[in-house]
Amino acid sequence: MAVRHCLIKARPQTVWAVLADGTRYADWVVGTASSRPVRGAWPQEDAAIGYEVRIGPVRLSNETVVRRCEEGSALELEAKAGPLGTVRIAIELKRWGEHCLVLVDEHPLRGAGGRLHNAGTEALIQLRHRAMLARLARLCEAEERAGRGDAAGPGVRAGAGAPGDGHA
């Protein structure tokens, strides 16, 4: 199981506002080029967003479904990865003084990804999480500095800047 954490210098409400906006998924999820609502009201249980992954000229479309939501503190997603199967991604937010401690736990559920899961793929997931949490931190900290906090409005956005490793 790939578990990683990051202390984000923003209030938990600010972090939740970003996670609760399905149109911003591509801003913080590494490898995702765009996202859009598919059904339901994100992040309510069973709501889904579609997303696109671009690898050179190849475009792959999949969806992520909310399996569990505890508003402001926990979000569990099932991301579909076509022939690779699905993965469970659990995100937990904890108040840490004035800031937010974010814990991410990801593991394969179904398909080839689960059958082929090993120490090598675990290491790759850890690297992806490091970049993903760094993106989320930059985004949330910028929201906090701008004073938008939990009032950040939704908007369709494409992927944010290049991933870094300063926060994970």
C-alpha positions in Angstrom: 0.0 0.0 0.0 1.4 3.4 -1.0 0.8 5.8 1.9 2.3 9.3 1.8 1.6 12.5 3.8 2.2 16.2 3.3 1.8 19.2 5.6 0.1 21.9 3.6 0.4 25.4 4.9 -3.3 26.1 4.4 -6.4 25.6 6.5 -8.2 22.2 6.1 -11.2 24.1 4.7 -9.0 25.5 1.9 -7.7 22.0 1.0 -11.2 20.6 1.1 -12.5 23.3 -1.2 -9.9 22.3 -3.8 -10.6 18.5 -3.4 -14.4 19.2 -3.5 -14.2 20.9 -6.9 -14.1 18.1 -9.5 -13.2 20.5 -12.2 -9.8 21.1 -10.5 -8.9 17.4 -10.4 -6.4 17.9 -13.3 -4.8 20.8 -11.4 -3.4 18.4 -8.7 -3.5 14.8 -10.1 -0.3 14.0 -11.8 -0.8 12.7 -15.4 -4.3 14.1 -15.8 -4.7 16.7 -18.6 -8.3 17.7 -18.0 -11.4 16.8 -15.9 -15.1 17.3 -16.2 -18.3 16.3 -14.3 -19.9 13.1 -15.6 -22.7 12.4 -13.1 -23.8 13.4 -9.7 -22.6 16.3 -7.5 -18.9 15.9 -6.8 -17.8 14.9 -4.1 -21.0 13.2 -3.1 -20.9 9.4 -3.0 -21.3 7.8 -6.5 -20.6 11.1 -8.2 -18.1 10.8 -11.1 -15.7 12.9 -13.1 -14.2 12.0 -16.4 -10.6 12.8 -17.0 -8.1 12.6 -19.8 -4.5 11.4 -19.8 -2.3 12.4 -22.7 0.9 10.5 -23.5 2.3 12.2 -26.6 -0.4 11.9 -29.3 -2.3 9.3 -27.4 -5.3 10.4 -25.4 -6.9 8.1 -22.8 -10.3 8.9 -21.2 -11.4 7.3 -17.9 -13.4 8.2 -14.9 -13.1 8.5 -11.1 -16.0 7.7 -8.8 -16.5 8.9 -5.2 -16.9 5.8 -3.0 -16.9 7.6 0.4 -17.1 11.2 1.4 -16.9 12.7 4.9 -17.2 16.4 4.1 -14.1 18.3 5.2 -12.1 15.3 6.3 -12.1 12.2 4.0 -12.5 11.4 0.4 -12.2 7.9 -1.1 -12.1 7.5 -4.8 -12.0 4.6 -7.3 -10.1 5.6 -10.3 -10.6 3.6 -13.4 -7.5 2.9 -15.6 -8.9 1.0 -18.5 -7.3 -2.4 -19.0 -5.0 -1.8 -15.9 -8.1 -2.0 -13.7 -9.0 0.3 -10.9 -7.3 1.8 -7.8 -8.6 3.0 -4.5 -7.3 6.4 -3.4 -8.1 7.5 0.1 -7.4 11.1 1.1 -7.7 12.1 4.7 -7.4 15.7 6.0 -6.3 16.4 9.6 -6.0 19.8 11.2 -2.4 20.4 12.3 -2.3 23.7 14.1 -3.2 26.3 11.5 -2.3 23.9 8.7 -3.6 20.7 7.2 -1.9 17.3 7.2 -3.0 15.4 4.1 -2.6 11.6 4.0 -3.0 9.7 0.8 -3.3 5.9 0.7 -3.6 4.2 -2.7 -3.7 0.6 -3.8 -5.0 -1.4 -6.8 -8.4 -2.9 -6.5 -9.2 -4.8 -9.7 -7.6 -5.9 -12.9 -4.0 -6.2 -14.1 -2.8 -3.5 -11.7 -3.8 -5.6 -8.7 -2.3 -8.8 -10.2 1.0 -7.2 -11.2 1.3 -5.0 -8.0 4.8 -5.3 -6.6 7.6 -3.3 -4.9 8.5 -1.7 -8.2 5.0 -0.4 -8.9 4.8 0.7 -5.2 7.9 2.8 -5.7 6.4 4.5 -8.8 3.2 5.2 -6.9 5.2 6.8 -4.1 7.0 9.1 -6.7 3.6 10.0 -8.2 2.2 10.8 -4.7 5.2 13.0 -3.9 4.5 15.1 -7.1 0.7 15.0 -6.6 0.9 16.3 -3.0 3.4 19.0 -4.0 0.9 20.2 -6.6 -1.9 20.1 -4.2 0.1 22.0 -1.6 1.1 24.8 -4.1 -2.5 25.1 -5.3 -4.0 25.3 -1.7 -1.3 27.6 -0.4 -1.8 30.0 -3.3 -5.6 29.9 -2.6 -4.9 30.7 1.1 -2.5 33.6 0.2 -5.1 35.0 -2.2 -7.7 34.9 0.6 -10.0 32.6 -1.2 -9.8 29.8 1.3 -13.0 27.7 1.3 -14.8 30.2 -0.9 -12.7 29.3 -4.0 -15.1 29.1 -6.9 -15.2 26.2 -9.4 -13.8 26.6 -12.8 -12.7 24.2 -15.6 -8.9 24.2 -15.6 -6.2 22.1 -17.3 -3.2 20.7 -15.5 -1.2 23.0 -13.2 2.5 23.6 -13.4 5.2 20.9 -13.4 5.3 18.6 -10.4 7.9 19.2 -7.7 9.0 17.6 -4.6 9.2 20.4 -2.0 6.4 19.2 0.2 6.2 15.5 0.4 
